Amino acid sequence: MWSNFLNWLANVTPKLLLAVIIFVIGWWAVKLIILFIKKGLSKMGVEKSVITFLSSFCKYVLRIFAFIIALTPFGFHISSLFAALGAAGITLGLGLKESVANIASGVQIIVTKPFQVGHYIQLNNVEGTVTRIEIMYSTLMTLDKKEVVIPNSIATNNVLTNFTALGVRRVDFNYTVSYGTDLNLVRTLLLEAAKAHEQVLSSPEPVVVVLRQTANGIEISFRVFCVPENYWNVLFNLEEQVKQIFELNGITLPYTQVDIHFKEAMQAKRQQMAQEENAAPAQQEPVKEKETGDDGESKPSQP
């Protein structure tokens, strides 16, 4: 048995070494091919989303081919292996239906383009910038630098908000000013602040509208437009400038007030209790003593 094992090991070892060498070379060659594909597509002006998807697809396919070729020293033939894979295709499709759905959804994203790499989107209560669209997954980078990986089937089967697709985004500011405030002055100051900001677009024009009259004051809305990439800069910078402008021009924003009312019956009861405590008690008359004579009979007292 030992001699048989040594003979088997002597026969298998060269094949195993050859298979490892072929696989390593194939893995390294796949990386070079993917690099050339990315550079070539970039020079051709292809969108980043298409580049990331095609490179991901080619990477998986080429690695499978590298693994198949590495098995050829053991007598595996590509034609027979493909026949076996074709026979098992239905079983794999049923067992990996979620993965197949993600691949199909990835193709759908590339074709229909609901979002692309670099777009800022909202999906399933998650907001972020699309960094990659791969064959099965898409990746978002949130504002707090978290990477969120979303299956492509979720991206195609749920409501998706794309803040970048139209090339313009609105920034809303809502304020409540006191009654008696000159609304024309407020409108002029806000429009001048928008005009002075270099990242605010002149078309569509900024607007200032009155939304409603509330219990605390008049609620107004200040709306400006910018390119999506400048949204957060405009939001933070313009908010600070408006605060300074309001302070310089004496425009106050009212606070929420609460009025407390006491019941009249309670007040009346408290007043009655106070009067009873302050009132003096009525004085009683002194009792007259009776005098007794020598014979023991009582006599009326003399005045």
C-alpha positions in Angstrom: 0.0 0.0 0.0 2.8 2.3 0.8 4.5 1.7 -2.5 1.2 2.2 -4.3 0.7 5.5 -2.5 4.2 6.7 -3.4 3.6 5.8 -7.0 0.3 7.7 -7.0 1.9 10.7 -5.4 4.7 10.6 -7.9 2.2 10.7 -10.7 -0.1 13.4 -9.1 2.6 15.8 -7.9 3.7 17.1 -11.3 0.1 17.5 -12.4 -0.8 19.3 -9.2 2.2 21.6 -9.5 1.3 22.3 -13.1 -2.3 23.0 -12.1 -1.2 25.5 -9.4 1.2 27.2 -11.8 -1.6 27.6 -14.4 -4.1 28.9 -11.9 -1.6 31.4 -10.4 -0.7 32.7 -13.9 -4.3 32.8 -14.9 -5.3 34.7 -11.8 -2.5 37.2 -12.4 -3.5 37.5 -16.1 -7.1 38.2 -15.2 -6.0 41.2 -13.1 -4.0 42.6 -16.1 -6.9 42.0 -18.4 -9.4 43.8 -16.1 -6.9 46.7 -15.8 -6.6 47.0 -19.5 -10.4 46.8 -19.9 -10.9 49.6 -17.4 -8.3 51.9 -19.1 -9.7 51.1 -22.5 -13.3 51.9 -21.6 -12.2 55.1 -19.8 -10.4 56.3 -22.9 -13.5 55.6 -25.0 -15.5 57.8 -22.7 -17.7 55.0 -21.3 -19.7 55.8 -18.2 -18.2 54.8 -14.8 -21.2 52.6 -14.0 -20.8 50.6 -17.2 -17.1 50.3 -16.6 -17.5 48.9 -13.0 -20.3 46.5 -14.2 -18.4 45.1 -17.2 -15.1 44.8 -15.2 -16.9 42.9 -12.4 -18.6 40.6 -15.0 -15.4 39.9 -16.9 -13.5 39.3 -13.6 -15.9 36.5 -12.5 -16.0 34.9 -16.0 -12.2 34.9 -16.5 -11.5 33.5 -13.1 -13.9 30.6 -13.9 -12.0 30.0 -17.1 -8.7 30.1 -15.3 -9.9 27.5 -12.8 -11.2 25.3 -15.7 -7.9 25.5 -17.5 -6.0 24.7 -14.3 -7.9 21.4 -14.2 -6.8 20.2 -17.7 -3.6 18.4 -16.4 -5.9 16.0 -14.5 -7.7 15.1 -17.7 -10.7 17.4 -17.5 -11.8 18.7 -20.9 -13.5 22.0 -21.3 -16.2 20.5 -23.6 -17.2 17.8 -21.1 -17.1 20.3 -18.2 -19.4 22.7 -20.1 -21.8 19.8 -20.8 -21.9 19.0 -17.1 -22.5 22.6 -16.2 -25.3 22.8 -18.7 -27.0 19.7 -17.2 -26.7 21.3 -13.8 -27.8 24.7 -14.9 -31.4 24.3 -13.9 -30.5 23.0 -10.5 -28.1 25.9 -9.9 -30.6 28.4 -11.2 -33.2 27.2 -8.7 -30.7 27.1 -5.8 -29.2 30.4 -6.7 -32.3 32.3 -7.8 -31.5 35.3 -5.7 -28.0 35.6 -7.2 -29.5 35.2 -10.7 -32.0 37.9 -9.9 -29.3 40.2 -8.8 -27.3 39.6 -12.0 -30.4 40.3 -14.1 -31.1 43.4 -12.1 -27.5 44.6 -12.6 -28.0 44.3 -16.4 -31.3 46.2 -16.0 -29.6 49.0 -14.1 -26.9 49.3 -16.8 -29.5 49.4 -19.6 -32.2 51.6 -18.0 -29.8 53.8 -16.0 -32.0 54.7 -13.0 -28.7 55.8 -11.3 -25.0 55.9 -12.2 -21.7 56.0 -10.4 -21.4 59.4 -8.7 -25.2 60.0 -8.3 -26.6 60.8 -4.9 -29.6 58.5 -4.3 -32.0 57.4 -1.5 -33.1 53.8 -1.3 -34.7 52.0 1.6 -34.1 55.0 4.0 -30.4 55.0 3.0 -28.8 58.0 1.3 -25.4 58.1 -0.3 -23.3 58.5 -3.4 -23.0 55.6 -5.7 -19.4 54.4 -5.9 -19.7 51.1 -7.7 -22.3 49.1 -9.8 -21.1 45.5 -10.0 -22.6 42.4 -11.4 -24.6 41.5 -8.2 -24.3 44.5 -5.9 -24.2 48.3 -5.9 -22.3 50.2 -3.3 -23.2 53.6 -1.7 -21.0 55.9 0.4 -23.0 57.7 3.0 -22.2 61.2 4.3 -20.6 59.8 7.5 -18.3 57.7 5.4 -20.0 54.3 5.7 -20.1 51.9 2.8 -23.5 50.4 2.2 -23.8 47.3 -0.1 -27.2 46.9 -1.7 -28.3 43.9 -3.8 -29.2 45.0 -7.3 -32.6 43.3 -7.1 -33.5 45.6 -4.2 -32.5 48.6 -6.3 -34.8 47.6 -9.1 -37.8 46.5 -7.1 -38.1 49.4 -4.7 -38.9 53.1 -4.9 -35.6 55.0 -5.6 -35.0 58.7 -5.3 -32.2 60.1 -7.5 -31.2 63.7 -6.4 -28.6 64.0 -9.2 -30.3 62.8 -12.4 -31.8 66.2 -13.4 -28.6 68.1 -12.7 -30.2 70.6 -10.3 -31.4 70.4 -6.7 -33.5 72.6 -4.6 -32.5 73.8 -1.1 -35.3 74.7 1.3 -35.1 77.1 4.3 -38.2 77.6 6.5 -38.5 80.4 9.0 -41.3 81.8 11.3 -41.2 85.6 11.7 -43.2 87.6 14.2 -46.4 89.3 13.3 -45.7 92.9 12.3 -42.5 92.0 10.5 -42.1 93.7 7.2 -42.4 90.8 4.8 -41.1 92.9 1.8 -37.9 93.6 3.8 -37.5 89.9 4.6 -38.0 88.9 1.0 -35.5 91.5 -0.2 -32.8 90.5 2.2 -33.2 86.8 1.5 -33.1 87.3 -2.3 -30.0 89.5 -2.0 -28.3 86.8 0.1 -29.1 84.2 -2.6 -27.8 86.4 -5.3 -24.6 87.1 -3.5 -23.9 83.3 -3.0 -21.7 82.1 -5.9 -23.0 78.5 -5.8 -26.7 79.5 -6.0 -28.1 79.2 -9.5 -29.8 82.2 -11.1 -32.0 79.9 -13.1 -34.3 78.6 -11.7 -34.7 81.8 -9.7 -34.7 81.8 -5.9 -38.1 82.4 -4.4 -39.6 83.5 -1.1 -43.2 82.6 -0.4 -45.5 82.8 2.6 -46.6 79.3 3.6 -49.1 79.9 6.5 -50.1 82.0 9.5 -49.5 80.1 12.7 -50.2 80.8 16.3 -46.6 82.0 16.9 -46.0 84.0 13.7 -45.9 83.9 9.9 -44.1 80.9 8.3 -42.2 81.7 5.2 -40.2 79.4 2.8 -36.9 80.5 1.2 -36.0 78.2 -1.8 -32.9 78.3 -3.9 -31.4 76.0 -6.5 -27.9 74.6 -7.0 -26.0 71.8 -8.7 -26.3 68.6 -6.7 -22.6 68.5 -5.8 -22.9 71.9 -4.0 -26.1 71.1 -2.0 -24.5 70.7 1.4 -22.3 73.8 1.0 -25.2 75.9 0.1 -27.4 74.5 2.9 -24.8 75.2 5.6 -23.3 78.5 4.4 -26.6 80.2 3.5 -28.2 79.2 6.8 -25.4 80.9 8.7 -25.6 84.0 6.5 -29.3 84.3 6.9 -29.0 84.2 10.7 -26.5 87.1 10.6 -28.6 89.1 8.2 -31.7 88.7 10.5 -29.7 89.9 13.5 -28.3 93.0 11.7 -31.8 94.1 10.6 -33.6 93.4 13.8 -35.8 90.5 12.5 -36.7 88.2 15.3 -37.9 84.6 15.2 -40.5 84.1 17.9 -40.3 81.4 20.5 -43.1 79.1 21.4 -45.2 80.6 24.1 -47.5 78.9 26.6 -50.3 80.8 28.5 -51.5 79.4 31.8 -55.1 80.3 32.9 -56.5 79.7 36.5 -60.1 78.9 37.1 -62.2 81.7 38.5 -63.7 79.4 41.2 -60.3 78.5 42.5 -59.4 82.2 42.8 -62.7 83.0 44.6 -62.2 80.2 47.0 -58.7 81.4 47.9 -60.0 84.9 48.5 -62.7 83.7 50.8 -60.2 81.6 52.8 -58.0 84.7 53.2 -60.9 86.9 54.4 -61.9 84.3 57.0 -58.3 84.1 58.4 -58.0 87.9 58.6 -61.5 88.5 60.3 -61.4 89.1 64.1 -63.6 86.7 66.3 -66.7 88.3 67.9 -66.3 89.4 71.6 -68.6 87.8 74.2 -70.3 89.8 77.1 -69.0 89.2 80.7 -71.2 87.1 83.1 -72.5 89.1 86.2 -71.9 87.4 89.6 -74.7 87.1 92.3 -74.1 88.3 95.9 -75.1 86.2 98.8 -76.7 87.7 102.0 -76.3 86.7 105.6 -79.4 84.5 105.5 -78.0 82.6 102.5 -80.3 84.2 100.0 -78.9 85.6 96.9 -79.1 89.2 96.2 -78.7 91.0 92.9 -75.3 92.6 92.6 -75.1 96.3 92.8 -74.1 98.2 89.9 
